[in-house]
Amino acid sequence: MVEPSLDVGSAAQRRVQRAARNAVLALCDAAMLVLSAFIAYLTWAAPERQQSPALYLDLMPLVVLFVAGYARAGLYPSLGLGPVETLRRVSFVTIFGFLVLASFSFALQLPHLYSRVTFGIAFVLSLFLVPLGRVVLFYIARKWHWWAEPVVIIGTGRRAAHVTRDIKKASHLGYRPAAIITTGTTAPAGRELEGVPIVGGLEIVPRLAACGIRVAFLEVDQPHTRRILDGLQQSFRRVILLHEFDDLPVEGVQVRNLGNLVGIEYTNNLLRPVNQTAKRALDLVIGTAAFIVLLPLTVAAGLMVLLIDGAPIFFWQRRTGLAGRIVHVPKIRTMRRNAEDQLTEVLDSNPAARDEWESRYKLRQDPRLIPGIGRLFRRFSIDELPQLWSVIVGDMSLVGPRPFPGYHLEKFTPGFQELRQRVRPGITGLWQVTVRSDGGIEEQEGFDTYYIRNWSVWFDLYVLSRTIVAVASGRGAS
């Protein structure tokens, strides 16, 4: 029997599990909305307006409107959505929902006088807490075997192996590779691909569908792809074609019907003036606010450097910025004043340290750091706080490729060096929040290339939210 070996249960069980998943997601979203309202009430309506909680409890049933909007936006079960697209959809529905509430309560002048400030606080909190609730839920749910939707991978080539690895790592997609099948009629007994069993050939597709599997991934470079695809569409609700398009952008891609041809439309977000303006506005608003809030910490850190290792407190790095323009990036000094001499001694006497330096341009155990505070400042990125001023004056962006020194840039391919110059260097970036300092040259180039080619304001908001979590935990920093 196929069912026991696949470990997906029956079709009826899968229907119950899908309903349970949707219900849990909806309850999580509703709970975050209620929590936002509760915090807003305690923050303003209760202490400042002395309003009764019953006044706002009357509005709680309207949470159903938000849940209905999330459902209409495809967020239940949200299978296959990346984090950036999920954030965009959640934010749009949340904004629209509060606009509807504002229209009913203020424009229509309902009997109760609700606090506009309380509504504003609840709105801002909802934009933050609803996505955060989903992140926490998905982190917890990755341990639930029933949570993920089982899928079948059709093909045993490089693309099949790649997508199998990615699905297993990306729990937010909601998929779980349950089986691999070949494009022929037989499969080698006992074989696996990336830890997933190869259970047969195309002849078992109807039995897989009968088990409740509704999603299939197909390598499109296989012979007779059209014939195979026609058969798959009769058994699976969704068939996803696997193909590589080099470094073309994938966020926001549109499929166009061109008669008997399929057109794939890509938008170069970097060339859209409205996006560049929005990114700069985001930098100014968030960067200025962060600079003001974190100024006391920056001053305190500078004084600690002065007391322990003397002047100077800051140092300035000469880096390549937007369009190749030279910029000077400020940092709080974390290394001793004779750091370069110490580096030379370490690399000459320690071959392992030299190998690590040549692959990552960092040392996990760096003897040059100022005792007591150097490693602490780096772990929590305190040394980079002065760069908020560079964001305000326009030399840097909050999110972008890191402003590396020349000897580091030379390790990148010429094409990537040119691509980097299309955006301002950033305080944080995709590769920092994904692998932090554990990544080498290849990871840095890969993640930064993906970010630049798929750049959007929503992508920046996603990276910034991941940065807060990564910095607070000190994960992977050195």
Beta strands, then each sheet from edge to edge (+ up, - down):
strand 1: 149-154
strand 2: 175-181
strand 3: 192-193
strand 4: 196-200
strand 5: 215-219
strand 6: 238-242
strand 7: 254-258
strand 8: 261-265
strand 9: 314-320
strand 10: 326-332
strand 11: 397-399
strand 12: 426-428
sheet 1: 3+ 4- 2- 1- 5- 6-
sheet 2: 7+ 8-
sheet 3: 9+ 10-
sheet 4: 11+ 12+
end
